[in-house]
Amino acid sequence: MTKVLTHMCMSLDGFVAQPDDNPGELFEWYWGGDVTVPSAQDTMSFSTDAASAPMLQELTSGCGAIVSGRRLFDQTDGWGDNHPAGAPVVVVTHRPPPPDAAERFPRTTFTGSVADGVTAAKSVAGAKFVTIASADIIQQALNLGLVDEICVSLVPVLFGAGVRYFAELTGGHVLLDDPVVVQGARALHLRYPVRPPG
């Protein structure tokens, strides 16, 4: 069964971006070390510390599909149809795809709901896992019980305001198992399995 996980870089006070959607210092650890982790984009590679590199390599190479919200997709121009993880993207949106989507984003799928997006991503991912990479979509997927593992790269900064990783959980407490912990430079990486309900 295809695992569904989330991954976001988060400030110590729970934000994944500033109010203007800028990630600020949250991404600095991706380029704060001397161990190269390649990305799927020819023009970009990561250079992390030695502890963070295997974790990042696993999150990129093991990813078979990415679920994104429309806002993130538009902000990144669809990653040029080549996300750094190398996986196809499934976009959850209530708006029609861009008029030239078939030509510009042939590896991208557009769906109208989170449940449909996760189902489509699982179909694309095959034996690899699905990563949800938008805060709003993560919150909805958690509410629907569709997430198997929560991954957080916790960065030592306080934003005070912005876009929260977890803001609109409606179904009560989500119980997690004990985390796998990787102490990186400028980021503490935590991976929490989500306990099944009941």
Secondary structure, 3 states (H helix, E strand, C coil): CCCEEEEEEEECCCEEECCCCCCHHHHHHHHCCCEEEECCCCCCEEEECCCHHHHHHHHHHCEEEEEEEHHHHHHCHHHHHCCCCCCCEEEECCCCCCCCHHHHCCCCEEECCHHHHHHHHHHHHCCCEEEECCHHHHHHHHHCCCCCEEEEEEECCCCCCCEECCCCCCCCCCCECCCEEEECCCCEEEEEEECCCC
